[in-house]
Amino acid sequence: MGFDFAGELPKLGQLLIGIAAFGVVVAALLFFIDRAPKRGQERWQIVMFLTPACLLLTIGLVIPAIRTTILSFFNGDGSEFVGLKNYHWMFSEPDIFTVLRNTLIWVLIVPTVATAVGLVYAILVDRSRFEAVAKSLIFMPMAISFVGAGIIWKFVYAYRQEGDEQIGLLNQIMVWFGAEPRQWLLDSPLNTVLLIVVMIWVQAGFAMVVLSAAIKAIPSEIVEAARLDGANPWQMFWRVTLPSVRPAVVVVVVTICIATLKVFDIVRTMTGGNYDTSVIANEMYSQSFRYAETGQGSALAVFLFVLVLPIVIYQVRSLRKQREIS
């Protein structure tokens, strides 16, 4: 199967046109800003730079959000107004209840465990001899996309019949200990937990980096005073380290919580949402594009937005309080 260069030329041309258009817009902004009246020039700069961003935000986010909300009150092809029927379906269908339950399990486990792992790891390797190498190892998964992580762990959970050579690491370990290989991704609810492990593996590196920076920012005077008072490592953690890095912990938990609510790639790559592993984002995609039920998919999208919104508001308020304190 050869590469169709001629077929790709129009796409390449569109890409070059897009880059050129972006350059023209930036050049025009700089030109007009430079020639803006000196009086109130700062205000003109703010307006000129924010206008394109607000325009793109409106086109790419606000308008689609409004359209999705409207579609959630219509049937699959958008031809008939059905009111709250799609939302009633979402909370009454047993399969969708499983989806909501799975999403809740993800949100409860992933932020808590990933943050805890990142915090413990940051404390253990802090100022150690091989700190840079140790941090690089746990941060590496952050450089991998969720799809890539899903493929890697799908090989870890891979299954072959008993007696055949196992290519999955987990099943090979089971065989070494005399147990039978299992189809890990087919057994519910264990398969959901195994998918959650992948998300924790990816997010623990992010938590470690942020919390490690917060630990290094703790004033040395506080640490020395606690040691002089005879505080043991356990007391140092609960009475000095944890209270000092609490704002960073909140940021990490909230950020991972939002990422977990929107998780799609891992589930789609590893199970396709089958075997009772689907979550809201995956089900939203399936309803909209696989089953052509745009109204039901839109209702799930709106519900996901409603779940994320309070977390975002809490994060913004926390950041404002921190700025006021500092």
C-alpha atoms as one frame of an Amber mdcrd trajectory, in Angstrom:
protein
   0.000   0.000   0.000   1.801   3.109  -1.285   1.616   6.680  -0.149  -0.796
   8.739  -2.244   1.223  11.935  -2.546  -1.194  13.522  -5.011  -4.108  12.866
  -2.676  -2.299  14.489   0.226  -1.403  17.688  -1.653  -4.770  19.430  -0.996
  -4.426  18.740   2.737  -0.870  20.083   2.711  -2.089  23.168   0.890  -4.814
  23.731   3.494  -2.229  23.413   6.263   0.053  25.972   4.632  -2.878  28.335
   4.055  -3.851  28.019   7.743  -0.303  28.795   8.885  -0.096  31.762   6.498
  -3.471  33.086   7.707  -2.333  32.844  11.316   0.845  34.760  10.461  -1.157
  37.475   8.669  -3.497  37.893  11.669  -0.581  38.182  14.112   1.220  40.649
  11.835  -1.940  42.748  11.487  -2.413  42.792  15.266   1.148  43.962  15.851
   0.817  46.576  13.082  -2.363  48.152  14.436  -1.238  47.943  18.069   2.000
  49.723  17.216   0.023  52.536  15.588  -2.629  52.786  18.279  -3.038  56.169
  20.011  -0.492  56.649  22.762  -3.255  57.651  25.125  -4.846  54.456  26.416
  -2.456  52.287  24.384  -2.424  49.590  27.055  -6.211  49.290  26.853  -6.030
  48.976  23.060  -3.390  46.261  23.372  -5.614  44.255  25.707  -8.604  44.605
  23.380  -6.650  43.716  20.242  -5.036  40.621  21.725  -8.129  39.339  23.523
 -10.559  39.802  20.619  -9.180  36.932  18.446  -8.920  34.658  21.498 -12.500
  35.420  22.539 -13.685  34.903  18.964 -12.009  31.503  18.715 -13.296  30.558
  22.177 -16.827  31.483  21.125 -16.625  29.500  17.890 -14.855  26.482  19.368
 -16.474  26.245  22.803 -19.447  28.502  23.542 -21.442  27.878  20.355 -20.895
  24.074  20.408 -21.888  24.001  24.096 -25.126  25.861  23.368 -25.859  23.640
  20.364 -25.176  20.479  22.393 -27.535  21.656  25.133 -30.268  22.315  22.575
 -29.750  18.905  20.921 -30.140  17.186  24.291 -33.839  18.081  24.174 -34.385
  16.500  20.744 -34.528  12.940  19.431 -31.690  11.080  17.690 -31.810  12.896
  14.342 -32.803  16.242  15.869 -36.172  16.324  14.111 -38.488  16.079  17.137
 -38.508  17.895  20.458 -38.662  15.341  23.292 -38.106  17.567  26.324 -36.419
  15.814  29.257 -36.856  12.329  27.786 -33.117  11.942  27.124 -32.288  12.880
  30.708 -34.928  10.472  32.010 -33.359   7.753  29.849 -29.945   8.559  31.286
 -31.037   7.965  34.886 -33.407   5.046  34.244 -31.533   2.820  31.796 -29.630
   0.041  33.664 -26.680   0.163  31.240 -26.288   3.915  31.687 -26.550   3.489
  35.446 -23.522   1.191  35.163 -21.741   3.925  33.186 -22.479   6.497  35.897
 -21.379   4.059  38.603 -18.103   3.400  36.788 -17.455   7.123  36.411 -18.034
   7.622  40.139 -15.577   4.813  40.933 -12.969   6.415  38.659 -13.405   9.829
  40.292 -13.187   8.426  43.812 -10.122   6.247  43.253  -7.890   7.911  40.643
  -7.373  11.400  42.180  -6.954   9.984  45.693  -4.511   7.206  44.836  -2.544
   9.142  42.194  -2.079  12.101  44.551  -1.101   9.831  47.445   1.418   7.940
  45.305   2.874  11.176  43.951   3.146  12.697  47.435   4.797   9.646  49.010
   7.203   9.311  46.101   8.087  13.023  46.226   8.879  12.753  49.947  10.926
   9.564  49.587  13.165  10.837  46.770  13.450  14.413  48.059  17.130  15.392
  48.230  18.209  11.793  47.647  21.315  10.947  45.660  19.407   9.757  42.578
  16.508  12.209  42.851  16.633  13.369  39.221  16.695   9.823  37.824  13.975
   8.601  40.206  11.678  11.489  39.279  12.301  10.978  35.573  11.215   7.347
  35.809   7.830   8.084  37.385   7.260  11.166  35.214   7.912   9.253  31.970
   4.284   8.051  31.541   3.184  11.701  31.368   5.017  11.912  28.029   2.848
   9.093  26.659  -0.618   9.736  25.287  -3.576   7.992  26.906  -3.936   5.894
  23.750  -0.295   4.845  23.965  -0.652   4.030  27.657  -3.760   1.977  26.909
  -1.943  -0.040  24.241   1.024  -0.678  26.557  -1.180  -1.922  29.380  -3.336
  -3.944  27.012  -0.220  -5.995  26.331   0.351  -6.279  30.080  -3.147  -7.756
  30.503  -2.996  -9.827  27.297  -4.394 -13.377  27.509  -3.619 -16.634  25.774
  -5.066 -20.052  26.470  -3.532 -22.196  29.158  -0.574 -24.119  27.765   0.295
 -21.456  25.197   3.148 -19.030  25.701   1.818 -15.957  27.489   2.702 -12.556
  26.014   0.935 -10.638  28.803   3.157  -9.828  31.767   0.401 -10.281  34.338
  -0.670 -13.682  33.037   2.961 -14.796  32.774   3.440 -13.967  36.448   0.290
 -15.967  37.223   1.702 -18.953  35.327   5.037 -18.684  37.167   3.161 -19.015
  40.458   1.215 -22.029  39.202  -2.100 -20.250  38.595  -4.189 -20.262  35.426
  -4.111 -17.259  33.068  -7.190 -15.038  33.147  -8.948 -12.783  30.690  -8.488
  -9.761  32.916 -10.316  -7.239  30.767 -13.445  -9.408  30.505 -14.101  -9.861
  34.233 -16.311  -7.143  35.747 -15.803  -5.174  37.982 -12.107  -6.166  38.112
 -11.580  -4.874  34.571 -12.646  -1.372  35.643 -10.084  -1.428  38.448  -7.396
  -2.544  35.994  -8.244   0.360  33.688  -8.045   2.720  36.660  -4.505   1.455
  37.328  -3.481   2.790  33.904  -4.823   6.264  34.704  -3.049   6.272  38.077
   0.183   5.197  36.366  -0.048   8.205  34.040  -1.205  10.825  36.555   1.116
   9.910  39.445   4.012  11.595  37.629   2.103  14.876  37.389   1.234  14.723
  41.090   4.834  13.956  42.009   6.271  16.917  40.076   3.846  19.479  41.516
   4.063  18.198  45.086   7.852  17.856  44.933   8.111  21.524  43.996   5.792
  22.398  46.899   7.888  20.357  49.341  11.076  22.116  48.244   9.333  25.462
  48.838   8.750  24.706  52.532  10.921  27.167  54.529  13.961  25.426  55.981
  13.417  27.274  59.279  10.145  25.421  59.843  11.759  22.052  59.122  14.721
  22.744  61.396  12.460  23.957  64.202  10.380  20.775  64.004  13.502  18.614
  64.120  14.845  20.507  67.117  11.541  19.892  68.876  12.128  16.175  68.409
   9.537  15.471  65.705   9.906  12.016  64.166   9.395  11.421  60.394   5.721
  10.537  60.888   5.064  13.745  62.855   7.059  15.745  60.305   4.778  14.487
  57.572   1.441  15.159  59.314   2.326  18.383  61.134   4.806  20.084  58.811
   4.912  18.689  55.272   1.222  18.013  54.624  -0.119  21.334  56.021   2.551
  23.228  54.074   1.742  21.597  50.731  -2.039  21.536  51.215  -2.733  24.165
  48.486  -0.659  22.143  46.022  -2.493  18.952  47.033  -5.829  20.657  46.325
  -4.625  21.775  42.881  -3.391  18.276  42.031  -6.568  16.535  43.224  -8.834
  18.945  41.341  -6.792  18.733  38.131  -6.688  14.934  38.170 -10.390  14.821
  39.063 -11.285  16.860  35.969  -9.044  14.686  33.773 -10.660  11.556  35.235
 -14.201  12.773  34.580 -13.283  13.285  30.929 -11.390   9.987  30.517 -12.087
   8.429  27.140  -8.921   7.202  25.422  -7.963   4.498  27.909 -11.415   2.911
  27.959 -11.844   3.187  24.200  -8.430   1.690  23.472  -8.491  -1.198  25.935
 -12.095  -2.420  26.017 -14.128  -0.133  23.773 -16.456   0.344  26.731 -17.546
  -3.298  26.610 -17.811  -5.716  29.532 -19.319  -3.062  31.849 -16.300  -0.730
  31.621 -17.824   2.258  29.849 -17.694   5.759  31.338 -19.610   8.937  30.500
 -17.223  10.272  27.844 -17.039   6.917  26.059 -20.809   6.390  26.218 -21.356
   9.917  24.913 -19.237   9.048  21.874 -20.963   5.707  21.361 -24.475   7.136
  21.542 -23.664  10.016  19.198 -21.565   8.300  16.540 -22.146   4.537  16.796
 -25.877   4.446  17.504 -26.789   7.792  15.859 -28.601   8.872  19.048 -27.455
  12.481  19.034 -29.978  13.563  21.662 -28.874  10.951  24.188 -25.200  11.617
  23.489 -25.794  15.354  23.953 -27.576  14.722  27.264 -24.546  12.786  28.500
 -22.269  15.620  27.344 -24.340  18.194  29.223 -24.329  16.030  32.342 -20.548
  15.700  32.108 -20.254  19.479  31.822 -22.453  19.903  34.901 -20.181  17.526
  36.837 -16.992  19.349  35.829 -18.320  22.896  36.365 -18.440  22.886  40.215
 -14.893  21.509  40.362 -13.644  24.284  38.074 -15.438  26.936  40.151 -13.913
  25.519  43.341 -10.453  25.598  41.746 -10.837  29.225  40.665 -12.009  30.272
  44.126  -9.117  28.416  45.782  -6.592  30.164  43.541  -8.143  33.559  44.324
  -7.934  32.899  48.076  -4.296  31.891  47.740  -3.508  35.122  45.886  -5.282
  37.200  48.521  -3.346  35.458  51.302  -0.018  35.873  49.536
